[in-house]
Structures are given as C-alpha cells and as structure tokens.
Amino acid sequence: MKKSILLFLYNFLALCARHYISRYDIKVIGITGSVGKTSCRTVVTQVLQQIPSSLRFYSSPKNYNSELWLVFSVFCIEDYNPNIKNLFFISLHILQIAFFWVKKYDVLIAEYGIDSPKDMEQLLKIAVPDIAVLTKLDNVHSENYPDGVEQYWEEKWLLLLSAKNKVFVNMQDEYSKNKNTLLEEYSEIFWDISSLKPQLKKVWEDEIIWDFHYLQKKFSLNLIGEENIHYTKLAIDIALYLWIYLERAEYHFNFHLQDGRFSIFHVWENILIDSSYNAAPESMKQVLWNTKKLRDMLYPDYKIILLLWDMRELWDTSKDSHQNLVNSVQFAESIFTVWPQMYEYFKPELEAQEFPWYLKSFLSSKEAGKSLKKYLKDNTSSQYIVLFKGSQNTIFTEEALAQILPVSQKKHLVRQSEDWKEKKEKFFQSV
C-alpha cells in the first residue's frame, strides 16, 4: 500500500514539474557524468549569475540529483525531512506552485545522477534538458548494472541524446569519442583549454586565482583546480548560446564551491587542501595533478604530504584503480593511507620503484590526523602542502583534518550536521 502511494506521488510530482517547465517555458541545463557533476553545476550557475543579463538562473544549493530531488530543484524546495507525511504536504505545496504561483526563474541548472538501470529514463520524464553536459565518465556506481560499466555509461549518454538543442562533451574517454558521432552538429567539446594559456597567481597570502584569455577578453576565477577553468569556459559558451552579451573587457568570477572540494586552509605556515567530499579514480588523479601544479607554480620550496583514503564502489576494478595511481603520487615526500586497500596496493608498487618515501597506514581518519599533526610539529624546518582525499562511506576523511584545524575553521568541513556527527561518533567508537 505504502509503495503504491509513493509511486502515485512520484508520478504526480513529475507531472507537476513538466507542467511548470512547459507553462513558463523554462530552459533546463542538465549535467551528468561519473565525477565532477556538482562542481560543474556550481561553477556554471555562478558564472551565469555573475554575467549581467535579463535571465534569472536557479540551481539547488543541495546535491539534488535523483528523481525526487530533481522535482524539488524545479520547485526551489531546499529543505525536506523524508517521510511519507511530509511528502504528502509538500506535494500539495508543489501543486500550488505549478498551477498558481508566478515564475521564479528562467533557467534551471540541474544534476542528473543515476544508480540503477532506468534511472535516467525516470529523470527525463521530469525534465528534458535544452542543453546537456557530460563531465567525465568513471567506473564508480556501476555495480547495479548487470551488463557492466558500459551499460552505466550508456544510460548517462541518454541525457545527451535526449537534449533538445545543444550538447557539451569533454571527450576525454574513448567511449565518449566513439559515441559522439551520434550527436552530429549538436555537440561541442569543452575540455580543451590549451589555447587559453591559464596562469595561476597568488594575489594575497590566502587568495589564489587563475587568469586566462578567451574571446579577446580576460577572465579570472578564485578556484584552484584546473578543471574549474574548463567549467568556467563551458559556462561562458553556454552564456553565448543563450544570447547573453559579454560587454566587459574583463570578468572576475568570485566562486564559492561546496565544502570539501579543494578548499584551502593555512595552519602553522603549512597549506592543507581539503578534498574530502568523495573520491573516484579520475577525480583522484585530477586532484593529485592540481596539488602538484599548485606547488610547482606558487610554492616550489614546499614539500608535499598525501593523506589518501581507499576509493569505494569500484568493485572488480578496485585493485587496478588503486595501483594505477602510483605514478601520480611520485612527487610526494610522505604518504599516509587510511583503510587497507590503498596501502596494500601501493606498498609493493612503491617498494619496487625504490622510492625513499615515508609510507604509513591507518584504520581510522582520526588516528591519521593525530599522526599527521605530530609529524608537522616534529618537522617545523620544512613547509608542507598536505592533500586530504578519499571516499566518504565509513571513511570520513574530514575527521583527519578536524584533528589539526582550529575550532573556528572546523565548521567549513563536510558532514558537520548533528546527524552526521552522531553517525560518525558511533562509527569511530566501533573502530
């Protein structure tokens, strides 16, 4: 009975969302991929909001990317306590918005996330994008697909093939390169920034920006990861496609990404990079590259320490995915690993290459953080860039950072709600 009620409410909410989008002729920018969806959505949204135009843009501040959450994004609902009673009352509220309220925005930027077969079809019943974006494909989240990772990727591509007008693809993987012929003239590659010649600069001690030139204009952004240049250029191209005129000679974009996505803290003259939100092979490689580039371009005298946690949900590709990172970490002086897989797969590879690294393994993020704190205090003659990166489930990378940061900065870590704190406290008591 409960399942039937939920199915009815979900179908009703999808109908309301379709009506609202059609009634007000709302344009939808849909973003999918295995990694980078949220960062891409955030950068694209904030660029479009900061370029003067008559259009109003909306994207949920939450990670709303599944069926129910996509509906909530359409109706700008940002707080919801999941239970069937609340869902019933919020459905009545959505009914009012869909048929009687005024238009709230002109363009919706939304994530399309999938975990199981047919998920994308359900999302497309809610909102078919006018513009579709594919960030990057990876092996994560593919366990629920009986035919393997290519079935998962195929479903991701449904978003692109369903787009009404325009598609942007990064073309970094062979699968996308082969599939792109199906899109014909509707697709555009957005991952090539070689002609932009970006420069990383330190403006103040705690402010670092990228500068680049595009379309005979100068752009700058206060985000460090190189992928954010790709997303910024993508947003500019989308703006032009939406007939937004770039009248200025220079644009400085001031971004705020969600916590745990290459955030920087300064502690004891060291630089701590917080990339603790989650991890997958491609995002891990990108963050390692960003860390090395930051050191090489701005802090050449600093040494690098890596705190790397296991990558989860890789299933039968886990061993290869972890071992393939070995060549990406050779710039580090010290490596702290948390949970067994990263250490077990790294150790023989590192020993075979005879690198004189300090390699230590932990089963708890808190213990790794305490050990790192002591390490930094015992080696004050050097300055360090320290990267924190790992998956989230039963790992909680941010708790290593919490052992080092002052109290005033801990609020900027991920998963700091009371529910998360209670869940983590129970977990660490059991470790």
C-alpha positions as CSV (number, residue, x, y, z in Angstrom):
1,M,0.0,0.0,0.0
2,K,2.8,2.4,1.0
3,K,4.7,1.6,-2.2
4,S,1.6,2.3,-4.3
5,I,1.1,5.7,-2.6
6,L,4.7,6.6,-3.1
7,L,4.6,5.6,-6.8
8,F,1.4,7.8,-7.2
9,L,3.0,10.8,-5.5
10,Y,6.2,10.5,-7.6
11,N,4.2,10.3,-10.8
12,F,2.1,13.3,-9.7
13,L,5.2,15.3,-8.8
14,A,6.8,14.6,-12.2
15,L,3.6,15.7,-13.9
16,C,3.6,19.0,-11.9
17,A,7.3,19.6,-12.8
18,R,6.7,19.0,-16.5
19,H,3.7,21.4,-16.4
20,Y,5.6,24.1,-14.6
21,I,8.6,23.9,-17.0
22,S,6.2,24.0,-20.0
23,R,3.9,26.7,-18.7
24,Y,6.7,29.1,-18.1
25,D,9.0,28.0,-21.0
26,I,11.8,27.3,-18.5
27,K,15.1,26.3,-20.1
28,V,16.9,23.4,-18.5
29,I,20.6,22.8,-18.4
30,G,21.2,19.2,-17.4
31,I,24.6,18.0,-16.2
32,T,25.6,14.4,-15.8
33,G,28.8,12.3,-15.5
34,S,30.5,10.0,-13.1
35,V,32.6,12.7,-11.3
36,G,32.5,16.5,-11.2
37,K,28.8,17.0,-11.6
38,T,28.3,19.2,-8.6
39,S,31.4,21.3,-9.1
40,C,30.5,21.8,-12.8
41,R,26.9,22.7,-11.9
42,T,28.1,25.2,-9.2
43,V,30.6,26.9,-11.5
44,V,28.2,27.1,-14.4
45,T,25.5,28.5,-12.2
46,Q,27.6,31.1,-10.5
47,V,29.2,32.3,-13.8
48,L,25.8,32.7,-15.4
49,Q,24.5,34.6,-12.3
50,Q,27.5,36.9,-12.3
51,I,27.3,37.9,-16.0
52,P,24.8,40.7,-16.3
53,S,21.7,39.7,-18.2
54,S,17.9,39.7,-18.1
55,L,17.7,36.0,-17.4
56,R,17.3,34.6,-13.9
57,F,19.1,31.4,-13.1
58,Y,18.5,28.8,-10.3
59,S,20.2,25.7,-9.1
60,S,19.6,24.0,-5.8
61,P,22.3,24.6,-3.1
62,K,21.9,20.9,-2.2
63,N,23.1,17.8,-4.0
64,Y,19.7,17.1,-5.5
65,N,20.3,14.8,-8.5
66,S,17.8,11.8,-8.2
67,E,14.2,11.5,-9.1
68,L,12.5,13.2,-6.1
69,W,15.3,15.7,-5.7
70,L,15.1,16.8,-9.3
71,V,11.5,17.7,-8.8
72,F,12.4,19.6,-5.7
73,S,15.0,21.5,-7.7
74,V,12.4,22.5,-10.3
75,F,10.3,24.0,-7.5
76,C,13.2,25.5,-5.5
77,I,12.5,23.4,-2.4
78,E,15.6,23.2,-0.4
79,D,14.5,21.6,3.0
80,Y,12.8,18.3,3.3
81,N,12.6,15.8,6.2
82,P,12.0,12.4,4.4
83,N,8.8,10.7,5.4
84,I,5.5,10.0,3.6
85,K,3.5,12.5,5.7
86,N,5.9,15.4,4.8
87,L,5.9,14.2,1.2
88,F,2.1,14.4,1.0
89,F,2.1,18.0,2.3
90,I,4.9,19.1,0.2
91,S,3.1,17.6,-2.9
92,L,0.2,19.9,-2.1
93,H,2.6,22.8,-1.9
94,I,4.1,21.9,-5.3
95,L,0.6,21.7,-6.8
96,Q,0.1,25.3,-5.8
97,I,3.4,26.4,-7.3
98,A,2.9,24.5,-10.5
99,F,-0.5,25.9,-11.3
100,F,-1.0,29.2,-9.4
101,W,2.3,30.8,-8.5
102,V,4.4,33.2,-10.5
103,K,7.5,32.2,-12.4
104,K,10.6,32.1,-10.1
105,Y,13.4,31.8,-12.7
106,D,14.1,31.5,-16.4
107,V,16.8,28.8,-16.5
108,L,17.3,25.8,-14.3
109,I,20.7,24.1,-13.9
110,A,20.3,20.6,-12.6
111,E,22.3,17.4,-11.9
112,Y,21.1,14.1,-13.3
113,G,22.5,11.3,-11.2
114,I,21.8,7.6,-11.7
115,D,22.5,4.5,-9.5
116,S,20.4,1.8,-11.3
117,P,19.0,0.9,-14.7
118,K,16.2,3.1,-15.9
119,D,17.0,5.9,-13.5
120,M,17.8,8.3,-16.3
121,E,14.5,7.5,-18.1
122,Q,12.7,8.5,-14.9
123,L,14.6,11.7,-14.6
124,L,13.9,12.6,-18.3
125,K,10.2,12.1,-17.5
126,I,10.5,15.1,-15.1
127,A,12.7,17.4,-17.2
128,V,14.2,17.0,-20.7
129,P,17.2,19.4,-20.9
130,D,17.5,22.0,-23.6
131,I,21.3,21.9,-23.0
132,A,23.1,18.8,-21.8
133,V,26.6,18.5,-20.3
134,L,28.7,15.4,-19.8
135,T,31.6,16.0,-17.3
136,K,33.6,12.8,-17.1
137,L,32.9,9.0,-17.1
138,D,34.4,6.7,-14.5
139,N,33.8,3.2,-13.0
140,V,32.0,4.3,-9.8
141,H,28.4,3.3,-9.1
142,S,28.3,0.6,-11.8
143,E,27.7,-2.4,-9.6
144,N,23.9,-2.3,-10.1
145,Y,24.2,-2.6,-13.9
146,P,24.1,-6.3,-14.9
147,D,25.9,-5.7,-18.2
148,G,28.7,-3.8,-16.6
149,V,30.1,-0.3,-16.7
150,E,29.3,0.3,-20.4
151,Q,25.6,-0.1,-19.6
152,Y,26.0,2.5,-16.9
153,W,27.8,4.8,-19.4
154,E,25.1,4.2,-22.0
155,E,22.5,5.4,-19.6
156,K,24.5,8.5,-18.8
157,W,24.5,9.2,-22.6
158,L,20.7,9.1,-22.7
159,L,20.7,12.6,-21.3
160,L,22.9,13.9,-24.2
161,L,20.8,12.0,-26.8
162,S,17.6,13.4,-25.4
163,A,18.8,17.1,-25.3
164,K,16.6,19.4,-27.3
165,N,19.2,21.8,-28.6
166,K,22.8,21.7,-27.5
167,V,25.3,19.2,-26.0
168,F,28.7,19.8,-24.4
169,V,31.0,16.8,-24.0
170,N,34.5,16.6,-22.6
171,M,35.8,13.8,-24.9
172,Q,38.4,12.5,-22.5
173,D,37.4,8.9,-22.7
174,E,37.2,6.5,-25.6
175,Y,33.6,5.7,-25.0
176,S,32.5,9.4,-25.5
177,K,34.8,9.8,-28.5
178,N,33.1,6.8,-30.2
179,K,29.6,7.9,-29.2
180,N,29.9,11.5,-30.3
181,T,29.1,10.7,-33.9
182,L,25.5,10.2,-32.8
183,L,25.2,13.8,-31.8
184,E,26.4,15.3,-35.1
185,E,26.4,19.1,-35.2
186,Y,24.7,19.4,-31.8
187,S,27.8,18.7,-29.7
188,E,30.7,20.8,-28.7
189,I,33.9,19.8,-26.9
190,F,34.6,21.8,-23.8
191,W,37.6,20.1,-22.2
192,D,40.3,21.7,-24.4
193,I,41.8,24.8,-22.8
194,S,45.3,24.7,-24.3
195,S,44.7,27.9,-26.3
196,L,43.6,29.8,-23.1
197,K,47.1,29.6,-21.5
198,P,45.9,29.9,-17.9
199,Q,48.2,31.3,-15.3
200,L,47.9,30.5,-11.6
201,K,48.6,33.6,-9.4
202,K,48.8,34.4,-5.7
203,V,47.1,37.7,-5.1
204,W,47.3,37.7,-1.3
205,E,48.7,35.2,1.1
206,D,45.3,33.4,1.3
207,E,43.9,34.2,-2.2
208,I,44.9,32.3,-5.3
209,I,43.4,32.9,-8.8
210,W,43.5,31.6,-12.3
211,D,43.8,34.1,-15.2
212,F,43.0,33.2,-18.8
213,H,42.1,34.9,-22.0
214,Y,39.2,33.8,-24.2
215,L,37.3,35.6,-27.0
216,Q,39.6,38.6,-26.6
217,K,38.6,39.1,-23.0
218,K,40.3,38.5,-19.7
219,F,38.7,36.2,-17.2
220,S,39.8,35.3,-13.6
221,L,38.5,33.0,-11.0
222,N,39.2,32.3,-7.4
223,L,39.2,28.5,-7.6
224,I,42.4,26.4,-7.8
225,G,41.6,23.1,-9.5
226,E,42.4,23.3,-13.3
227,E,39.0,21.6,-14.0
228,N,37.3,24.8,-12.9
229,I,38.8,26.6,-15.8
230,H,37.1,24.0,-18.1
231,Y,33.8,24.6,-16.3
232,T,34.2,28.4,-16.4
233,K,34.8,28.3,-20.2
234,L,31.9,25.9,-20.5
235,A,29.7,28.4,-18.7
236,I,30.9,31.3,-21.0
237,D,30.0,29.2,-24.0
238,I,26.6,28.4,-22.6
239,A,26.0,32.1,-21.9
240,L,26.8,32.9,-25.5
241,Y,24.5,30.2,-26.7
242,L,21.7,31.8,-24.6
243,W,22.4,35.1,-26.3
244,I,23.9,36.7,-23.3
245,Y,26.2,39.5,-24.5
246,L,29.6,39.8,-22.8
247,E,30.1,43.6,-22.8
248,R,33.0,43.9,-20.5
249,A,36.7,43.5,-21.3
250,E,37.4,41.7,-18.0
251,Y,35.4,39.5,-15.8
252,H,36.4,38.3,-12.3
253,F,34.3,35.4,-11.0
254,N,34.1,35.0,-7.3
255,F,33.1,31.4,-6.6
256,H,32.0,29.5,-3.5
257,L,32.1,25.8,-4.0
258,Q,30.6,23.3,-1.5
259,D,33.0,22.4,1.3
260,G,35.4,19.5,0.8
261,R,36.1,20.3,-2.9
262,F,39.7,21.5,-2.9
263,S,39.3,24.0,-0.1
264,I,42.4,25.5,1.3
265,F,43.4,26.1,5.0
266,H,46.6,27.7,6.3
267,V,47.9,26.1,9.5
268,W,51.4,26.6,11.0
269,E,52.7,28.0,7.8
270,N,51.5,24.9,6.0
271,I,48.8,24.6,3.4
272,L,46.1,22.0,3.9
273,I,44.0,21.0,0.9
274,D,40.6,19.7,1.8
275,S,39.2,17.4,-0.9
276,S,37.4,15.1,1.5
277,Y,33.9,15.1,0.0
278,N,34.4,11.9,-2.0
279,A,36.9,10.1,-4.3
280,A,36.9,8.2,-7.6
281,P,39.9,7.3,-9.9
282,E,39.5,10.2,-12.3
283,S,38.8,12.8,-9.6
284,M,41.8,11.4,-7.5
285,K,44.1,11.8,-10.5
286,Q,42.9,15.4,-11.1
287,V,43.3,16.4,-7.5
288,L,46.8,15.0,-7.4
289,W,47.7,16.9,-10.5
290,N,46.2,20.1,-9.1
291,T,48.2,19.7,-5.9
292,K,51.5,19.2,-7.8
293,K,50.7,22.2,-10.1
294,L,49.9,24.4,-7.1
295,R,53.3,23.5,-5.6
296,D,55.3,23.9,-8.8
297,M,53.8,27.2,-9.8
298,L,53.4,29.0,-6.4
299,Y,55.2,27.2,-3.6
300,P,58.3,25.5,-5.1
301,D,60.1,25.2,-1.8
302,Y,57.2,23.3,-0.1
303,K,57.2,19.6,0.3
304,I,54.0,17.5,-0.3
305,I,52.3,15.1,2.0
306,L,49.4,13.0,0.8
307,L,46.7,11.6,3.0
308,L,44.9,9.1,0.7
309,W,41.9,7.0,1.7
310,D,40.5,4.0,-0.1
311,M,38.3,4.6,-3.1
312,R,35.0,2.8,-2.7
313,E,32.3,1.3,-5.1
314,L,34.9,0.2,-7.7
315,W,34.1,-3.5,-7.3
316,D,36.2,-5.7,-9.6
317,T,38.3,-2.7,-10.9
318,S,39.4,-1.7,-7.4
319,K,42.8,-3.2,-7.4
320,D,43.8,-1.8,-10.8
321,S,42.3,1.6,-10.0
322,H,44.3,2.0,-6.8
323,Q,47.5,0.7,-8.4
324,N,47.1,3.0,-11.4
325,L,47.6,5.9,-9.0
326,V,51.1,5.0,-8.1
327,N,52.7,7.0,-11.0
328,S,50.6,10.0,-9.9
329,V,52.0,10.3,-6.4
330,Q,55.7,10.2,-7.0
331,F,56.1,13.9,-6.3
332,A,55.2,13.4,-2.6
333,E,57.6,13.2,0.3
334,S,55.2,11.3,2.6
335,I,52.0,9.3,2.1
336,F,49.6,8.5,4.9
337,T,46.9,5.9,3.8
338,V,43.7,5.2,5.6
339,W,41.9,1.8,5.3
340,P,43.7,-1.2,3.9
341,Q,43.3,-1.2,0.1
342,M,45.3,1.9,-0.7
343,Y,48.2,0.7,1.5
344,E,48.1,-2.9,0.3
345,Y,48.0,-1.9,-3.4
346,F,50.5,0.9,-3.1
347,K,53.2,-0.7,-0.9
348,P,54.6,-3.3,-3.3
349,E,54.4,-0.9,-6.2
350,L,56.3,1.8,-4.3
351,E,58.9,-0.6,-3.0
352,A,59.5,-2.0,-6.5
353,Q,60.4,1.5,-7.6
354,E,62.7,2.1,-4.6
355,F,61.4,5.5,-3.7
356,P,62.5,6.6,-0.2
357,W,59.1,7.6,0.9
358,Y,57.5,7.7,4.3
359,L,54.5,5.4,4.0
360,K,52.2,4.7,6.9
361,S,48.8,3.1,7.1
362,F,45.9,3.7,9.5
363,L,42.4,2.2,10.0
364,S,40.9,5.5,11.4
365,S,40.8,9.0,9.9
366,K,41.1,10.4,13.4
367,E,44.3,8.5,14.1
368,A,45.8,9.5,10.8
369,G,45.0,13.2,11.6
370,K,46.7,12.9,15.0
371,S,49.8,11.3,13.5
372,L,50.0,14.0,10.8
373,K,49.7,16.7,13.5
374,K,52.6,15.2,15.3
375,Y,54.6,14.9,12.0
376,L,54.1,18.5,11.2
377,K,55.1,19.7,14.7
378,D,58.2,17.5,14.6
379,N,59.3,18.8,11.2
380,T,59.0,22.6,11.5
381,S,62.1,23.2,9.5
382,S,60.1,22.4,6.4
383,Q,56.8,23.8,5.0
384,Y,54.2,21.4,3.6
385,I,51.3,21.2,1.2
386,V,49.0,18.5,2.6
387,L,46.3,16.9,0.5
388,F,43.3,15.1,2.1
389,K,41.4,12.9,-0.4
390,G,39.2,9.8,-0.1
391,S,35.7,8.3,-0.4
392,Q,33.2,9.0,2.3
393,N,31.3,5.9,3.5
394,T,32.8,4.7,6.8
395,I,36.0,6.7,6.0
396,F,35.1,10.3,6.9
397,T,38.3,11.9,5.6
398,E,37.3,15.3,7.1
399,E,37.9,13.9,10.6
400,A,41.6,13.8,9.9
401,L,41.5,17.5,9.1
402,A,39.5,18.1,12.2
403,Q,42.4,16.9,14.4
404,I,44.6,19.7,13.0
405,L,42.3,22.7,12.3
406,P,41.5,25.3,14.9
407,V,37.9,25.2,16.2
408,S,36.9,28.3,14.2
409,Q,37.7,26.5,10.9
410,K,36.1,23.1,11.6
411,K,32.7,24.5,10.6
412,H,33.9,24.6,7.0
413,L,34.4,20.8,6.8
414,V,31.9,18.5,5.2
415,R,29.4,16.3,7.1
416,Q,29.1,18.5,10.2
417,S,25.4,18.3,10.8
418,E,24.2,16.8,14.1
419,D,23.0,13.7,12.3
420,W,26.4,13.2,10.7
421,K,28.2,13.9,14.0
422,E,26.1,11.3,15.7
423,K,26.7,8.7,13.0
424,K,30.4,9.3,12.9
425,E,30.7,9.1,16.7
426,K,29.1,5.7,16.7
427,F,31.4,4.6,13.9
428,F,34.6,5.7,15.4
429,Q,33.7,4.0,18.7
430,S,33.4,0.7,16.8
431,V,36.7,1.0,15.0
